[in-house]
Amino acid sequence: MLRFRLKELLAEKEFREGRVITMVEVANATGIHRMTLSKLANHRGYNPTADVLDRLCSYFNCRIEQLVEHIPGVPHSGDPD
């Protein structure tokens, strides 16, 4: 399973910049729809496009492995047992 660290990166950026950053602000800066960001942050098993991941890496100035973490052995919510 892939775990997206959007909330953690957002919290780190807020701390560094000393201000609150909303999902609307991230959406406006990246061109990613706010609902897509919400799904990425809150829905297990959400599958974003490579373009979305690329835009977020650019926004947070991070590598893909800082945004996405692979959790081995965790079943997806829709997978059969």
Sequence and secondary structure as in RCSB ss.txt:
>XXXX:A:sequence
MLRFRLKELLAEKEFREGRVITMVEVANATGIHRMTLSKLANHRGYNPTADVLDRLCSYFNCRIEQLVEHIPGVP
HSGDPD
>XXXX:A:secstr
 EEE HHHHHHHHHHHHTS   HHHHHHHHT  HHHHHHHHH TT    HHHHHHHHHHHT  HHHHEEE TT  
 TT   
